[in-house]
Amino acid sequence: MAAWPTISEMQCLQNNATNVKTQEIKSALVAILLGTDAIGATRNLINMVAVSVVSGTVLLGLLAAKHF
């Protein structure tokens, strides 16, 4: 017959369960933050391309105006 767990064993099991939950929460937060960073980086890249296109168009327009 198995003996009942001692108080220290029960506290150890409770601490382990708490640590597992804490690690799961931290992992979820890291995943959310990484996803947010990826979205922010994508937006920055799109903005940089848009600025390059607009400035290139303006420069080509000025070059064409100078030519004619």
C-alpha angles and dihedrals in degrees: 000000000000119000122235114262117258123244092255091052090050091049090049091052091048091050091049091051090049091049091051091051091047091051091049091051092047091049091051092049092049090051091051092048093048090050090050091049091051091051091048092049091050091051091049091051092050090049092050092051091048092051091048092051093049095046091046090052091050092049092049089049091052091047091050091047091051091049094054 
